[in-house]
């Protein structure tokens, strides 16, 4: 069993009962994060790309928790340059085992720059995460791509975390198509309603995926779902 908490935007906390994983910890400055509702403990921090609303608090949280940052090579190198002691660099197509399970990096069609100087942050990625006997796909920031079919064929996904807000990522119709490609058992929408520019109704997504046999789950900011 894995507890999946939607912090807000693309930030999720995964708890397998013994270890805690944070993904894209955009907490400080996130307008939808509830006061006191964001986790401060993490053993591992996964970052899909270098934009500020995804790298977020990864560096400070890694230092506070002595957590390991898992990301692409360039992003890990940057985090090291900012004083993070424990990083595990990876790249697209690569997988590795960790104490909580394993992680494999997938493609994501987006950008990845760091800070005001737009320093190169390596390729954006998604994650296939195995933990607590479950397989979770966090797509990162991405548009729809046909290789999602291959991702779904290679791994029988228990839960897909998919952006739906449009403008910077897939919108709802494309995210529904992504579910058709991936064939996950369940799907939770993300990357919406943080800002007006990506506002939408997540129920349009959960309703749209029903024909593909996937259960759509809408989590409020700070809410937890138990993945059994």
Buried (B, 14 or more C-beta within 10 A) or exposed (E): EBBBBBBBBBBBBBBBEEBBBBBBBBBEEBEBBEEEBBBEEBBBBBBBBBBEBBBBBBBBBBBEBEBBBBBBBBBBBBBBEEEBEBBBBBEBEEEEEBEBBEBBBBBBBBBBBBEEEEEEBBBBBBBBBBBBEBBBBBBBBBBBBEEBBBBBEEBEBBBBBBBBBBEBBBBBBBBBBBBBBBBBBBBBBBBBBBBEEBEBBBEBBBEBBEEBEBEBBBBEBBBEBEBE
